[in-house]
Amino acid sequence: MSKFLNVPNGNYTVTVQSGGEIRLDTGVEAGTVRVTGDLVVEGDTTTVSSENLTVKDNIIVINEGETGSSGITLQQAGIEIDRGGDAVTYTSVRMVFDETLNYRDPLTNTVKSGAFTFRDLNNALIGIRVNSISTGGGDLNLINSGTGVVRVDGTNNYEDQVTEDDILTNKKYVDDAIVSGIQNITIKNIVQGDSKVELSDDDVEAVTSNFDITINGTSVANFKENNSTIENILFEGNTISTDTSGTELILASFGTGSVTVDGILKMPEQVSDPVSVADGTLLYGKEPGLGTTGLYYVNSNDTADEVIGRNRSLLYSMIF
């Protein structure tokens, strides 16, 4: 039999002794206690033992009534999850907003206070699992401290999975790419301003194989298959010469040093005497004459003669 209590005028109050209990008992079949108006609980603790909790409100307010002027007075507010009786292995965890944390806002490039954090009750950070993070168009900052790094762990050779333009790389991928690039790289030239290093190959282009170095617009070195030229000095087989007819090849030493020829110096026979020089002396080889040496000279005084051998000089000394 249903019973109704109607108080048409005024309020209705049920009181018990101080510290007592008011129980709304729906029996062993777990009936329903329905409150058609707002429910205000003014006690310090509210415990809900229901196995299923359904809340229609789309926003739940935590730390309601905060009166502090600098964030959460108790510094943290959030949700705690009890993971069972084995608190050592399965420590309870919390998702909280922590006023003590700082982060750099990439949109304003300023440091702001307060951030969400996931920790257990031992204050150890725990992981989160998602498959997408959206920044709403702003940059994504991955911030660590000390010697911490951003890592990619747990995958099967992550570097081998970097096959698309927008996939982040790791150190192993970069190392492998550098090694592979060096082994297979094809660079025709390196240019900086009017200086360059340029390589050509007749197996690839319709030009003679050539390696050229240009400094300030001037070719200073050129390497081909059979000869090389460095600063107008031509190296061809075992021959060193100038690359322009009529120019001198000078062997010089620095300061008081000397030029040493470690071996036999051979002078091929010349057909005709060279023209005298403005300074110094020219030495050259020609068919031996009265001096018997075949070693001739021309000096700056326009004197041309053969250097006399030892035996011939002794003979001349006795005659004259």
Secondary structure, DSSP 8 states (H G I E B T S, - for coil): --------SS------STT--------TT-------S-----SS------SS-----S---SSTT---SSS-TTSEEEEEE---S-TTTS--EEEEEEEEEEEEETTTTEEEEEEEEEEETT--B-----S----TTS-------TT------SSSSGGGG--STTS---HHHHHHHHHHHHHH----EEEETTEEEEEE-TTTSSS--EEEEEETTEEEEEE-SSEEEETTEEEETTEEEESSTT-------STT------S-----B-SS-----SSSEEEEE-S--TTSS-EEEEETTS-EEE---HHHHHHHHHH-
